[in-house]
Amino acid sequence: MEELQKLNKRISNDKSFRSWMLRRLEGYIEYRVRERGIEVRYIGQKCTNQRCSRWGTTLKQNQKNQYFECQDCGYEVDSNYNAAKNIGMEVIFSGQMSRSRDG
């Protein structure tokens, strides 16, 4: 799961409300997935929206609002979908020596 603390900027100007709301959301998600026997792992959101989920190229220019377009390989997709794939890759590749996306 992506660390939600850095999403505070997008929600409300009331800092205490944002912190409370994000803690509640994280707690609810953790409860529901653990209830089903799923492990919860937190992944930092550093560059997940700028990194190409196909080739791994990380450039600020790749992110265009809610749209992702890799300047290196031309891969185009919704930004949230691309970031979610990158978070999934972090979990899959954690602990492995190679970070190749080709298998």
N, C-alpha and C positions, 0 to 999 in steps of 0.2 A: 504494500500500500504506500502511496506517495505521502510524504510528510506534509500535512496540511497547514502547518503553522505559517508558511510563507505565502499562503493564499489570503491571509488577513487583509491585505491591501485592497482586494477586490470587493469586499463584502459591505462593511459599514464603517463609519468614522468613529464609532464607539468601541474603543479598544477592549474594554472588559466584556462587552457583548460578543465581539468577534472571538475572543479567547474562549469564552464559555461555550459558544455555539460549536466551534471546531472541536473542543474536547468532548462535547456531547456526541457529535457526529462520529468521531474516531471511536469513542466508547461503544456506540451502538453497532458500528461496523464490526469491531473486534468481537463483541458479544455474539452477533449473528453468525459470523464465519466460524468461530471456535465452537459454537453450538453444533455445527455440522462437521467438526473434526478437521477444519482447515487451519493450517498454521498462518499466523500473521507476521509478516516481515515489513519493516519500514525501510524505504528507499529514499535517499535524498533526491530532490527534484533538479539538481544541478544539470543544466543543459538538456534535460529530457525533451524539451520542445524545440531545441535547435539541432539536435543530433539526428541524422538520417537513420531511420530504423532499417533501411535496406543495406547501406554501405558503411555507416558509422561516421561519416563526415560531420563535424560539428562546426557550424558557421552561424553567426547572428543573422546573416542575410537569408538563411533558410526559412526563418519564421516570418510569416506575413499575416499578422492578425490571427484569424482562426484557420488559416490555410498554411500548409507546409509545402515548400518547393525546394528540393535539394539543388544547390548551385553546382554541385559536382556531377551527380548522375542524372538529374532531371526528374527524380521521383516526386510525384505530387499526390498529396493526401490531406485529409483533415488534420489539423494540428493536434487535437486531443487524441485522435486515433494513433498518430505517430508517437506521441509521448507515452501512451499506454503500452505500445509495443516495446518502446525502449525500457520502460519499467519492468515489463515481463522478461526482457532479455537480461536485465541486471540480475533478476532472481535466478533465471536458468543458468547463467554463466558464473554466478558467484561460486567461488571455490575452484573453478576450472582454470587451467593454465592458458588455454587459447581462447580468444574472444572473437574468433571467426564467425561470421553470420551465415556462412555457407554450409555449416555442419561439419 
